[in-house]
Structure formats: C-alpha cells, structure tokens
Amino acid sequence: QVQLVESGGALVEPGGAQRLSCAASGFAFDNYGMSWYRQAPGKQRAFVAWIRPDGSTRYTDSVKGRFTISRDNAKNTVHLQMNSLRPEDTAVYYCNVVQTGRFYWGQGTQVTVSS
C-alpha cells in the first residue's frame, strides 16, 4: 500500500533554512507527480509545491524564489528545501501523491519559524 513518511521538521529562526524529506513506498514512484502541502494553525491545508515525473515544478506564489522541490527517483524520495523562512511559514508540512483520484498523505512534519 501507499506509504509516505515525512521528516526534517524543526524549530527554525526567521531567515533560516530547513530541508524536508518524504520517503515514498508502495507504488511506482517515478511515474507520479509529488506534492507538498502545509496546514497552519487554524487554517485549511494548502498547496505549496509540486514536481512532475519529468522534474518540472510548480509553486504557490508565497514560496516562489524561497522554496525548491526536488526528487530522487533512485531513492523514492521527494525533498523541499526551504530558505529565507518566515514566521508565516509555520505549519505542519505534508507530502502528497494522487492516484486514480485518491489523495494519499503522510503523517506530517512540524516546521516552526520563530525567534
């Protein structure tokens, strides 16, 4: 079955950087686009970034130029490099894959940006 396991969440100071990872299993990873979403306290889960099997990417406007999504098909892993972090980036970050219309999620990893 599909499994997604996020890691890398931390407490980070404003302006700092952090790298999140998502280990995927149970499906043909290199055939699927992979996404990162985030859910801030009191808010709905929201799209952050997406990477297609061919490596092309898309980002929500608020993270463009600061975040980079990448994938390692040999390790079935997707990463989110986050730079110039802001307090408003504080959220639980989730890895996502969609298969035949069904959304699969990991358990999430907490990123807190605070001094």
C-alpha positions as CSV (number, residue, x, y, z in Angstrom):
1,Q,0.0,0.0,0.0
2,V,1.0,3.6,-0.5
3,Q,3.1,5.0,2.4
4,L,4.5,8.5,2.7
5,V,6.8,9.3,5.6
6,E,7.9,12.9,6.1
7,S,10.9,14.1,8.1
8,G,13.0,17.1,8.8
9,G,10.7,19.4,10.6
10,A,12.3,21.7,13.2
11,L,12.2,25.0,15.1
12,V,14.0,27.5,12.8
13,E,14.7,31.2,13.3
14,P,13.3,33.7,10.8
15,G,15.6,33.9,7.8
16,G,16.9,30.4,8.3
17,A,16.7,27.3,6.2
18,Q,15.4,23.8,6.5
19,R,15.1,20.7,4.3
20,L,12.2,18.4,4.5
21,S,12.2,14.9,3.1
22,C,9.4,12.4,2.2
23,A,10.1,8.7,1.7
24,A,7.6,7.0,-0.5
25,S,6.8,3.3,-0.9
26,G,4.1,1.0,-2.3
27,F,3.9,2.5,-5.7
28,A,5.9,3.2,-8.9
29,F,7.3,6.5,-7.6
30,D,9.0,7.7,-10.8
31,N,5.6,7.6,-12.6
32,Y,3.8,10.1,-10.3
33,G,3.9,13.7,-9.5
34,M,4.6,14.5,-5.9
35,S,3.4,17.5,-3.9
36,W,4.0,19.3,-0.6
37,Y,1.1,20.9,1.3
38,R,1.0,22.7,4.6
39,Q,-1.5,23.4,7.3
40,A,-1.0,26.4,9.6
41,P,-2.8,26.6,12.9
42,G,-6.5,27.4,12.4
43,K,-6.2,27.2,8.6
44,Q,-7.0,24.7,5.9
45,R,-4.4,22.6,4.3
46,A,-2.9,24.4,1.4
47,F,-0.8,23.6,-1.7
48,V,2.9,24.5,-1.5
49,A,4.8,22.8,-4.4
50,W,4.5,20.1,-7.0
51,I,7.1,18.2,-9.0
52,R,6.2,16.1,-12.1
53,P,7.9,12.9,-13.1
54,D,9.9,14.8,-15.6
55,G,11.2,17.2,-12.9
56,S,9.1,20.2,-13.9
57,T,7.8,22.1,-10.9
58,R,5.1,24.5,-9.7
59,Y,4.9,26.6,-6.6
60,T,2.4,28.7,-4.7
61,D,3.2,32.4,-5.0
62,S,4.2,32.9,-1.4
63,V,7.1,30.5,-1.6
64,K,8.4,31.2,-5.1
65,G,12.1,32.0,-5.0
66,R,12.5,30.7,-1.5
67,F,11.5,27.0,-1.6
68,T,12.7,24.3,-4.0
69,I,11.1,21.0,-4.5
70,S,13.2,18.1,-5.9
71,R,13.0,14.4,-6.3
72,D,15.4,11.4,-6.2
73,N,13.8,8.6,-8.1
74,A,16.6,6.2,-7.2
75,K,15.7,6.6,-3.5
76,N,11.9,7.2,-3.9
77,T,12.2,10.5,-2.1
78,V,11.0,14.0,-2.6
79,H,12.5,17.0,-0.8
80,L,11.5,20.5,0.0
81,Q,14.4,22.9,0.5
82,M,13.1,26.0,2.4
83,N,15.2,29.1,2.5
84,S,14.5,32.6,3.9
85,L,11.9,31.2,6.3
86,R,9.3,33.5,7.7
87,P,7.0,33.1,10.7
88,E,4.1,32.7,8.4
89,D,5.7,29.5,7.0
90,T,5.0,27.9,10.4
91,A,2.8,24.8,9.7
92,V,2.6,21.1,9.6
93,Y,4.0,20.1,6.2
94,Y,2.5,17.1,4.4
95,C,3.7,15.0,1.4
96,N,1.1,14.0,-1.1
97,V,0.5,11.8,-4.1
98,V,-2.7,11.4,-6.1
99,Q,-3.5,8.0,-7.6
100,T,-6.7,7.3,-9.5
101,G,-8.3,10.4,-7.9
102,R,-7.4,9.4,-4.4
103,F,-5.2,11.6,-2.2
104,Y,-2.6,9.9,-0.1
105,W,-0.9,11.8,2.8
106,G,1.9,11.3,5.2
107,Q,1.7,12.0,8.9
108,G,3.2,15.4,8.5
109,T,6.2,17.1,10.0
110,Q,6.1,20.3,12.0
111,V,8.0,23.4,11.0
112,T,8.0,26.3,13.4
113,V,9.7,29.6,12.4
114,S,10.3,31.7,15.5
115,S,13.0,33.6,17.3
